[in-house]
Amino acid sequence: MRTRTFAVLASAAAFATVVATAPTAAAEPNPPGCGKGNFCAYTGQNQTGR
């Protein structure tokens, strides 16, 4: 029982560490050629969609 509790606490601590050190999302708010409020996926060289 004690081992299981330790494993759960260690997993929770590891998860909290990952969440705390993860970088924030950095997306361009309005990429060229993609209207506001739309979800656009780009392919091709330099993600141009061509």
Beta strands, then each sheet from edge to edge (+ up, - down):
end
